[in-house]
Amino acid sequence: MTDSAGGEYRYVVSEQIVVPPDNVEVMNPVEGKSLLSLQTCTLPDYAERIVVQAELV
C-alpha cells in the first residue's frame, strides 16, 4: 500500500474467512497488530461476506 505522502506499507495476508453479514467482530482491532481488512460479498446471492485480513510487516 502507498499513502498520499508516498509512504509504502507492506502487508502479508494472514486470514481469509467467510462470515454472515451481521458479524462485525472481524473488524475489531487486535492488540499488538496492525491489520488491513478487505471485504466483499459472496456470489451469486450476496448472503455472506468474504473478509481478507493482512498484517503489516
C-alpha positions, 0 to 999 in steps of 0.5 A: 500500500502507498499513502498520499505522502508516498509512504509504502506499507507492506502487508502479508495476508494472514486470514481469509474467512467467510462470515454472515453479514451481521458479524462485525467482530472481524473488524475489531482491532487486535492488540499488538497488530496492525491489520488491513481488512478487505471485504466483499460479498459472496456470489451469486446471492450476496448472503455472506461476506468474504473478509481478507485480513493482512498484517503489516510487516 
